[in-house]
Amino acid sequence: MTLTKKLNVTKLHINSEVKCRFATTEINSRVENVSEKAEEAEFVANLPEGSFITYFEMEINGKVIVGDVKEKQQAKANYDAAKSRGETAGHIAQAPRETNTFNISVNIAPYNSAGFKLVYQELLQRVRGAYKHQINVHPGQVVDDLQVNVTINESSPISIIHVPTFAAKLRDKSNKELLLLKEASDVRIEKVSDTEMTIKWHPSAANQTQYLTNDALDGQLIVLYDVDRNDDQVLVVNGHFIHFLAPKNLDIGSKNIVFALDISGSMGDGKLEQTKTAMRSILNQLRETDQFSILCFDTQLEVWKKKPLPAKKENISEAIGFIDAQHPRGGTDIDLAVQEGIKWLKGNHSEQLLASILVLLTDGGHNSGQCSSHQITSRILQARRDGGQNIKVYGLGFGNDADFNLLKEMSSKTGGFARKIYAASDAAIQLDSFYAEISSPLLADLDIKYLNPNVEVVSTVKNNAGDTLFEGSEFVIIGKMNQLSLNDGDEILEWHARSCHGPKVFKCCYRPWRPQPSSNKADIAKTAGGFIERSWAYLTVKNLLEKAKVNSEESAALKNQALKLALEIVRSIICLWIARSIICLGIVRITICFGIVRSIICFGIVRSIICPGSVWSTIYFGIVRSIICPGSVWRITYLGIVRSIICFWIVRSTI
């Protein structure tokens, strides 16, 4: 948050609730302008990657104005116009570098103050044995009233809870590094029950000074936790079920891995040296039962060995020497690299190897070779046929110039994932942390069989497009059920997989969620049920939008599906326009974005715009009631499934 000297942040409260790994975080802040003229403040809201903004509002003189969602260029134009008139206005635009960063420009009238509320949601991912809940705190100055409160409520006992001392750049550290850091002395952790914890950080203004960096308060409070595993448990509440698979006591299997490293001319600004540093560490972490090889590419290939070899010390030493001898040159032929890597992996297939992995690292786009970039993915899928269907591609985009959309497409369609590697001094650490996530395969060829006829199979959604479970991670499956009457032990589903010792079957049954006697929740089943339903909606919309990004031909249809299924998931690529003059004649004009929808409700009319594009469709399945008169109350129900728990959908306007 960047402020002038005449603007003060007087309050910053961040409250977060985590239920069944689903986190809802609310940021409340207040800024005062003591100047004789309007002053501009720029807020920087750093949100966890993959989160969705669900609500934004501004409050002035006791009046609440809800964000009006517009196209980016239109929102910016409206903001500039209001600013020139000296009105209080705000605009949120996505920052160019990081997809999880938003800039909020705010113009505050003289001798006035503004209150802000931002709500976002995310499904926490288990990485390297722990869930990481990251709270970004960056007011840019000491705040008189600063509070961070986190409540964790799980269905199984919480086995690990760790909160490192607040600091800048904690987000850059891996879970393994964070668990080794000293526990924060000014954080109060309270155990409500075996399944519920509260974390409170309320530093005084004097205490905050020790955390300042360049006279600014900017850092992260990170909560790491894990739960006792109960892998046969399926939670079923209010017509939705959820299951988390992360079996204990499994041996780590061997893998077949090929590293395809970009050595084109653009890697010459220090990126290649950082890659070499990371590869020395990564290769020395390989297990002797692993098999590996390396190819370097520009417009041609530089090959170490034409097939993977056992990860013996002499082979690792020779491979490091091969990498160290490389120099940046030429263009970038991604197709040439992936085709060769897949050929090697197919030729070295073995049932004793749990994972076949192609890691592709590049800092640019495909600009050489026989085919265009949009043909690369189809050629990968064709190359994987006849014995290579188990090969997963993991794309690493080094720096801002990498074609990350291409990397995401080729990775997701093979069951892998893509990751951004930021061109910074810690790039080698980022690469090393990525490898740690895929270094230890436990189960392969994971498949689900539904045993209960009441499961709506078409509604089920996973958190992972792949079929390989790595150590420290988990698979999440969420779906709907037609029958709510279940008995303890009723079979719901079973997982089939291959371990290093042969086939495995994990049968999962309904287990009632029985709250601990010490829990202070009056109706835990009802509360949890809402969050299971929201988890399903969140994951469904997120997966559909990810598919839309990498399936250009089906993009419109996938976005339309996301539109119909969204509950209160809001797209992370929106702009919010707030202007005080929105309220007039007792009419409240509200615009809400459901991930890909811009819905304008005015005079009792619902119109939906599917962005991008110019298709208008009416999607109103609920009830819109409006009384156009002073003191009117608008009650809006979307898609027939948003219940009264979504209290902010009720807007009151009194003139």
HUUR-V385173 format. One line per field, one symbol per residue. phi: phi as a letter, one per 30 degrees, with the letter a starting at -180 (. if undefined). psi: psi as a letter, one per 30 degrees, with the letter a starting at -180 (. if undefined). burial: # if it has 24 or more other C-alpha atoms within 12 Angstrom, else .. A space follows every 10 residues. Layout:
# HUUR-V385173
phi=???
psi=???
burial=???
This chain:
# HUUR-V385173
phi=.cbddccbdc bbcbcbccbh icccccccbb bcccddbdbc bcdccccedj dbdcabbbbb hicccdecdb dedddddddd dddddiddbb bcbddddcdc bbccdbccde hbbbcbbbbb bacdcdbhia dccccdbbdi adcdbcbbbb ccbbdcedcb bbbddeadid ddcdeddddd dddddccccc cdadcbbbbb bbddeddddd cdbhibcaab ccccabbddb dcccdbbhib bbbccaecic ddcdbcbbcc cdbdedddcj dddddddddd ddddcddddd bbabbcbbdb cccdbdadbe ddeddddddd ddddddbdai cbcdeedddd dddddddcda ddcdbcbccc cbcbcdbajd bdddcddddd dddddhjcdd dcccccccid cddddddddd dddcjcbcbd cddbdceddd dddededcdb dcbbhdbcbc ccddddeddd bcdbddbbcc eicaccbbac bdccdbcejd dcabccaccd ckdbbcdbbd bddcddeddc ddbddddded dddddddedd dddddddddc bddceddddd ddedcdcbdc edbccccbbd dddahicccc bbccibcccc cahiccbbcd cdkbdcbcbd ccbcbbbdae idccbccchi bdcddcdddc ccbbc
psi=kkllfgkkjf kjkjkkkjkh fjkjkkkklk kkjglflkkk kjkjjjkkkf lkkfkklkkk hfkkkkkjkl leeeeeeeee eeeffglkll kkkkkfekfg kkkjkkjklk hllkkkkkkl lljkkjkhgl kjjkjkjiff lkkeikkkkk kkjlflkkfk kkjlkklkge ffkleeeeff lkkkfgkjkk jeafgkkkkk jikleeffff gkjhgkjjak jkkklllkki fgkkkjkhgk lkkkjiklhk kkllljkkjj kkglefgfhf eeeeeeeeee eeeffklffl kllkkkkcfl kjkdkglklk hleeeeeeee eeeffkkkla ajieeeeeee eeeeeefgkk ffkfkjkjjj klgaljglaf lleffeeeee eefflhfgff kkkjkjjjaf fkieeeeeef eefggallkk jkilfgeeee eeeeeffgfi keklhkkkkk fkffkjeffk klfkfagkkl kfalkkkkal kfkfjlkkfk kelkkklklf gakkkjkklk kkjjkkffkg keieeeeeee feeeeeeeee eeeeeeeefg ieegeeeeee eeeffkdhkk kghlkkkkkf gekkggkkjk kkkiegkjkj jkhgkkkkkj kllgkkkkgj fbkjkkjilk glkkjkjkgg fjaffifffj kkkk.
burial=####.##### ########## ########## ###....### ########## ########## ...####### #...##.### .##..##### ####...### #########. .######### ########## ########## ########## ########.# ########## #####..##. ...#.####. #.######## ###....#.. ##....#### ########## ########## #######... .######### ####.##..# ########## .######.## ########## #####.#### #...##..## .##..###.. ########## ######.##. .######### #######.#. ..##.##### #.##...### #########. .######### ########## ###...#### ########## ########.# .#.##.#.## ########## ########## #....#...# ########## ....###### #.#.#..... ...##.#### ########## ########## #....#.### ########## ########## ###..##### ########## ##...##### #.......#. ...#.#.... ...#####.. .#.....### ###..
